[in-house]
Amino acid sequence: MTLTIASRGSQLALWQARWIQARLEELGAGSRIQTVKTTGDKVTDVPLAKVGAKGLFTKEIEEALLSEEADLAVHSMKDLPTELPEGLTIAAIPRREDPRDALLGCALKELRTGAKVGTSSLRRAAQLLALRPDLKVEPLRGNLDTRLRKLSEGRYDAIVLAAAGLKRMGWEDRIAEIVSTDYLCPAVGQGALAVETRAGGGEAEQLCRRLDHAPTRVAVMAERSLLAALGGGCQVPIGAYAVVADDRLRLTAVVCTPDGGRLIRRNLDGPAGEPEALGRRLGEMLLAAGGDEILEEVYGGG
């Protein structure tokens, strides 16, 4: 049996799909990669937060799974909505790469007053402005190599990208600074991959489950539970990061206004065996602390 892996066509997405393909080959399964163009790939001239729809980078790929054109899909976990279409499941979450954000071009402390920083993420923009209100944060779209090219052309003094993608592509030497999660709380699931299959115990699902990394799944499930509790998609100013140590789980999260003027940060510890419950509880804490007002402002368009 040759499995068909659905993936976006960017360099990074294909690296991720090939990495899963290699892991499946180690298990004795052959596969081929089928590229799928998503809505997020087609709309490149509008900030992601203004496009609005959930599943910008996953909807068409999930349709390929449901129609049985593909047997499994490989996503960046942070792109995957918290609610999956009926009939699909996250069969595996492999070991997480570095979850932090990285600055390219210039380290944060070295950026001049009024420096122009590029990012496609409201979460990153809001937290940067909370740290440095003097910065001029501007939208940056395009795949990884396009964004790097725009930086090298001098359009920005610095850009912010996920450290994981740069490390996977072997571009770690381009990083000026990897920013502590104390300053830039990562996106939910950042640095992790999601291997999605049809549910029901089919051959692809059973095989992919062998690629799962239990501590990473626990951490990511807590983060996704928090995001679901806040009603957030992947393009809202919410960050969350969970760490598993022994049988304990520590979850930190932030909600902030897009201008960085108000930022609420909370953390919570709990049993590693109850990640979803911990995520829900921390989400409720954030809402009670004023996160509800911030999110209402964001969803209401300000």
QUIBELFEN-V208326 format. One record per helix or strand of 2 or more residues. SS is the DSSP state (h for helix, s for strand). FROM is the first residue (numbers start at 0). TO is the last residue. If there is no record, write none. Layout:
SS & FROM & TO
SS & FROM & TO
//
This chain:
s & 1 & 6
h & 10 & 25
s & 29 & 34
h & 38 & 41
h & 47 & 50
h & 58 & 65
s & 71 & 75
h & 76 & 78
s & 87 & 91
s & 100 & 103
h & 107 & 109
s & 115 & 118
h & 121 & 130
s & 135 & 138
h & 143 & 151
s & 157 & 161
h & 162 & 167
h & 171 & 173
s & 174 & 178
s & 192 & 197
h & 202 & 210
h & 213 & 229
s & 237 & 244
s & 247 & 255
s & 262 & 270
h & 271 & 298
//
